[in-house]
Amino acid sequence: MYIERLMREVIDLSASAVHQPGRAPFAAMVTRNGGTVATGLNDVNESLDPTAHGEILAIRAACRALGRPDLSDCDLYTSCEPCPLCTAAISITKIRHIYYAVGRTQARELLGNPPTNHPPLMRIEQVINDVSSPIDARSVPASQHLETDASHALRLWRESCT
């Protein structure tokens, strides 16, 4: 069955990170019609980009390969249940189905505290709370400025799209 074959491919990609300094074993693959469109391997530490999760990198590469931001005819295979950041990207690109190997709870149990050369694991519950709360109730303080000035650019863009 091709689902198991693709899951094994993404798990092997994930395992390849173990021997790469600075890498974390989180990999993803975007597929279409049973074939691989793009892959991604967590590159947060190497690239110094906190958004360089395997899923995000695979989605970016798939969008470029297909020449469009709509992945509604694609599936995502990932070594670990996607975090809120990756889930948002999956939702935005309309990926059809997620296949994952290790669940979030199991990953926390397996990893415990990550090695000292890796950043701490994301506080998933805080992220979920933040993204679902009004901006003034989030953990990072925010304040609004120059709304009227910025609104002008939005109106111009809307008009240019009609």
ZADREN-758206 format. One record per residue (C-alpha): residue in one letter; x, y, z. Coordinates in Angstrom, 1 decimal. Each point is the difference from the previous one (the first is absolute). Example, Ala and Ser with C-alpha at 12.3 -4.5 7.8 and 13.67 -1.06 7.14 Angstrom:
# residues 2
node res a c1 12.3 c2 -4.5 c3 7.8
node res s c1 1.4 c2 3.4 c3 -0.7
***
This chain:
# residues 162
node res m c1 0.0 c2 0.0 c3 0.0
node res y c1 1.4 c2 3.4 c3 -1.0
node res i c1 -0.9 c2 1.7 c3 3.3
node res e c1 2.3 c2 -2.3 c3 2.0
node res r c1 2.8 c2 0.4 c3 -2.7
node res l c1 -0.2 c2 3.8 c3 0.3
node res m c1 -0.1 c2 -0.1 c3 3.8
node res r c1 3.1 c2 -2.1 c3 0.0
node res e c1 1.7 c2 2.6 c3 -2.4
node res v c1 -0.8 c2 2.9 c3 2.3
node res i c1 1.1 c2 -2.0 c3 3.1
node res d c1 3.3 c2 -0.8 c3 -1.7
node res l c1 0.5 c2 3.6 c3 -0.9
node res s c1 -0.7 c2 0.9 c3 3.7
node res a c1 2.5 c2 -2.6 c3 1.1
node res s c1 2.7 c2 1.5 c3 -2.3
node res a c1 0.0 c2 3.1 c3 2.2
node res v c1 1.3 c2 -1.8 c3 3.0
node res h c1 3.6 c2 0.0 c3 -1.4
node res q c1 -0.2 c2 3.6 c3 -1.3
node res p c1 1.3 c2 2.5 c3 2.6
node res g c1 -2.6 c2 2.5 c3 1.0
node res r c1 -2.9 c2 -1.9 c3 -1.7
node res a c1 -3.1 c2 -1.3 c3 1.8
node res p c1 -1.7 c2 -3.1 c3 -1.3
node res f c1 -3.2 c2 1.6 c3 -1.3
node res a c1 -0.7 c2 -0.6 c3 -3.7
node res a c1 -2.9 c2 0.5 c3 -2.4
node res m c1 -0.9 c2 -0.8 c3 -3.6
node res v c1 -2.7 c2 1.5 c3 -2.2
node res t c1 -1.4 c2 -2.5 c3 -2.5
node res r c1 -2.3 c2 0.2 c3 -2.9
node res n c1 -1.6 c2 -3.0 c3 -1.7
node res g c1 2.2 c2 -2.3 c3 2.1
node res g c1 3.2 c2 1.6 c3 -1.1
node res t c1 2.4 c2 2.3 c3 1.9
node res v c1 -0.3 c2 3.7 c3 -0.9
node res a c1 2.4 c2 1.3 c3 2.7
node res t c1 1.6 c2 -0.9 c3 3.3
node res g c1 1.2 c2 2.0 c3 3.0
node res l c1 2.2 c2 -0.8 c3 3.0
node res n c1 0.0 c2 2.2 c3 3.1
node res d c1 2.7 c2 2.7 c3 -0.5
node res v c1 -0.8 c2 2.3 c3 2.9
node res n c1 3.5 c2 -0.1 c3 1.6
node res e c1 2.1 c2 -0.1 c3 -3.2
node res s c1 -1.9 c2 2.9 c3 -1.7
node res l c1 -0.7 c2 1.9 c3 3.2
node res d c1 -3.6 c2 0.2 c3 -1.2
node res p c1 -2.6 c2 -1.0 c3 2.6
node res t c1 -2.6 c2 -0.7 c3 -2.7
node res a c1 2.2 c2 -2.5 c3 -1.9
node res h c1 -1.9 c2 -3.0 c3 1.1
node res g c1 -0.1 c2 -3.0 c3 -2.3
node res e c1 -3.6 c2 0.5 c3 -0.9
node res i c1 0.5 c2 3.7 c3 -0.8
node res l c1 3.0 c2 -0.7 c3 -2.2
node res a c1 -1.8 c2 -2.7 c3 -1.8
node res i c1 -3.0 c2 2.2 c3 -0.6
node res r c1 2.1 c2 2.9 c3 -1.2
node res a c1 1.9 c2 -2.3 c3 -2.4
node res a c1 -3.3 c2 -1.6 c3 -1.3
node res c c1 -1.6 c2 3.4 c3 -0.6
node res r c1 3.1 c2 1.0 c3 -2.1
node res a c1 0.1 c2 -3.3 c3 -1.8
node res l c1 -3.7 c2 0.2 c3 -0.9
node res g c1 0.0 c2 3.7 c3 -0.6
node res r c1 -2.9 c2 0.7 c3 2.3
node res p c1 -0.9 c2 0.5 c3 3.7
node res d c1 -3.0 c2 -2.4 c3 -0.3
node res l c1 0.9 c2 -3.6 c3 1.0
node res s c1 -3.5 c2 -1.3 c3 0.2
node res d c1 0.9 c2 -2.9 c3 -2.2
node res c c1 2.9 c2 -0.9 c3 2.2
node res d c1 0.6 c2 -2.1 c3 3.1
node res l c1 2.6 c2 0.6 c3 2.8
node res y c1 2.0 c2 -2.8 c3 1.5
node res t c1 1.9 c2 0.9 c3 3.2
node res s c1 2.0 c2 -1.8 c3 2.6
node res c c1 -1.7 c2 1.8 c3 2.9
node res e c1 -3.4 c2 1.5 c3 0.6
node res p c1 0.1 c2 3.6 c3 -1.4
node res c c1 0.4 c2 2.8 c3 2.5
node res p c1 -2.4 c2 3.1 c3 -0.1
node res l c1 2.4 c2 1.9 c3 -2.3
node res c c1 0.1 c2 -2.9 c3 -2.5
node res t c1 -3.8 c2 -0.6 c3 0.4
node res a c1 -0.6 c2 3.6 c3 -1.0
node res a c1 2.1 c2 -0.4 c3 -3.1
node res i c1 -1.8 c2 -3.3 c3 -0.8
node res s c1 -3.3 c2 1.7 c3 0.4
node res i c1 0.9 c2 3.1 c3 -2.1
node res t c1 1.2 c2 -2.1 c3 -2.9
node res k c1 -3.0 c2 -2.3 c3 0.3
node res i c1 1.9 c2 -3.2 c3 0.1
node res r c1 -2.4 c2 -2.9 c3 -0.4
node res h c1 1.2 c2 -2.5 c3 2.6
node res i c1 2.7 c2 -0.3 c3 2.7
node res y c1 1.7 c2 -3.3 c3 0.6
node res y c1 2.2 c2 0.0 c3 3.1
node res a c1 2.1 c2 -2.5 c3 2.0
node res v c1 0.6 c2 1.2 c3 3.5
node res g c1 -2.7 c2 1.9 c3 1.9
node res r c1 0.7 c2 3.2 c3 2.0
node res t c1 -0.5 c2 -1.7 c3 3.4
node res q c1 2.2 c2 -2.9 c3 -0.9
node res a c1 2.7 c2 2.3 c3 -1.4
node res r c1 0.1 c2 1.9 c3 3.4
node res e c1 0.4 c2 -3.3 c3 1.8
node res l c1 2.7 c2 -1.3 c3 -2.3
node res l c1 2.0 c2 3.2 c3 -0.1
node res g c1 -0.4 c2 1.2 c3 3.6
node res n c1 2.4 c2 3.0 c3 0.2
node res p c1 1.8 c2 0.5 c3 -3.3
node res p c1 3.8 c2 0.1 c3 -0.2
node res t c1 1.6 c2 3.2 c3 1.2
node res n c1 1.1 c2 0.9 c3 -3.6
node res h c1 -3.7 c2 0.2 c3 -1.1
node res p c1 -2.6 c2 2.6 c3 1.0
node res p c1 -2.6 c2 -1.0 c3 2.5
node res l c1 -3.0 c2 -1.8 c3 -1.3
node res m c1 -2.9 c2 2.3 c3 -1.0
node res r c1 -2.5 c2 0.6 c3 2.7
node res i c1 -2.9 c2 -1.2 c3 -2.1
node res e c1 -2.7 c2 0.9 c3 2.4
node res q c1 1.2 c2 3.6 c3 0.2
node res v c1 0.2 c2 0.3 c3 -3.8
node res i c1 -3.6 c2 -1.4 c3 -0.3
node res n c1 -1.2 c2 2.4 c3 2.7
node res d c1 1.8 c2 3.0 c3 -1.7
node res v c1 -1.3 c2 -0.6 c3 -3.5
node res s c1 -3.6 c2 -0.5 c3 1.2
node res s c1 0.0 c2 3.1 c3 2.3
node res p c1 -0.6 c2 3.6 c3 -0.9
node res i c1 3.3 c2 1.8 c3 -0.6
node res d c1 -0.2 c2 1.9 c3 3.3
node res a c1 -0.2 c2 -3.2 c3 1.9
node res r c1 3.0 c2 -1.8 c3 -1.5
node res s c1 3.3 c2 -0.7 c3 1.8
node res v c1 1.9 c2 2.6 c3 -2.1
node res p c1 -1.2 c2 3.5 c3 0.6
node res a c1 -1.3 c2 1.8 c3 -3.2
node res s c1 -1.1 c2 3.5 c3 -0.7
node res q c1 -1.6 c2 1.5 c3 -3.2
node res h c1 1.4 c2 3.1 c3 -1.7
node res l c1 -0.6 c2 1.9 c3 -3.2
node res e c1 -3.1 c2 -2.1 c3 -1.0
node res t c1 -1.3 c2 2.8 c3 -2.2
node res d c1 3.2 c2 0.3 c3 -1.9
node res a c1 0.4 c2 -3.8 c3 -0.5
node res s c1 -3.7 c2 -0.3 c3 -1.0
node res h c1 0.8 c2 2.0 c3 -3.1
node res a c1 2.3 c2 -2.7 c3 -1.4
node res l c1 -2.7 c2 -2.6 c3 0.6
node res r c1 -2.7 c2 2.0 c3 -1.8
node res l c1 2.4 c2 0.6 c3 -3.0
node res w c1 0.8 c2 -3.7 c3 -0.2
node res r c1 -3.7 c2 -1.0 c3 0.2
node res e c1 -0.8 c2 2.5 c3 -2.8
node res s c1 2.8 c2 -1.3 c3 -2.2
node res c c1 -1.3 c2 -3.5 c3 0.3
node res t c1 -3.5 c2 0.8 c3 -1.3
***
